[in-house]
């Protein structure tokens, strides 16, 4: 086991992808502003955790066909299953429009509450982090939830669950003063 961890420690930096924005620290909720960007979207029906394999394939085929380098993180809408791949600025000229289950989406800058955590990408882990983040937002006087929570995944499928990093984001809006 210690050799596996050593191997992953040595190989992981070699497989590093461009990051669209900085990771949130583990266990410390924060507010952050995400940059505007170009994303590739694959959508399905139902819950993300039931559809993720079906969503990944068309996105991976798209970036492979167009020789687009992988950018992290991958975002996931949980209800109304959708997966999003960020496209680095240096790769955007290679994007060739919508095709085969992939939609090209431009998104504006977003303000979110974020909680970084570790563990496998499961419905239970997402729900635990989401609930913790929503409880943190409820204590704040400056922001309120502005949309549903979504997942942000930093690691690929071959990273063991105990080494994986993910975040839960909740879009936020300024809290209106009480009357």
WOFENKA-V717683 format. One record per helix or strand of 2 or more residues. SS is the DSSP state (alpha for helix, beta for strand). FROM is the first residue (numbers start at 0). LEN is the number of residues. If there is no record, write none. Layout:
# WOFENKA-V717683
ss = {SS & SS}
from = {FROM & FROM}
len = {LEN & LEN}
This chain:
# WOFENKA-V717683
ss = {alpha & beta & beta & beta & alpha & beta & beta & beta & alpha & beta & beta & alpha & beta & alpha & beta}
from = {1 & 17 & 29 & 36 & 47 & 70 & 73 & 81 & 88 & 101 & 109 & 122 & 142 & 160 & 164}
len = {14 & 2 & 5 & 7 & 18 & 2 & 4 & 6 & 6 & 6 & 9 & 16 & 11 & 3 & 10}
